[in-house]
């Protein structure tokens, strides 16, 4: 029986985060909030049991 081959170490090199690289603006936040209206509505239905 052969021994299992050791797995290579994952690449843990830090990379820039494009989300954190951009400043948050009121306009961007308002746009994100508006775009997620359906998500909030579905979550509310799940929490309240659809009532």
Buried (B, 14 or more C-beta within 10 A) or exposed (E): EEEEEEEEEEEEEEEEEEEEEEEEEEEEEEEEEEEEEEEEEEEEEEEEEEE
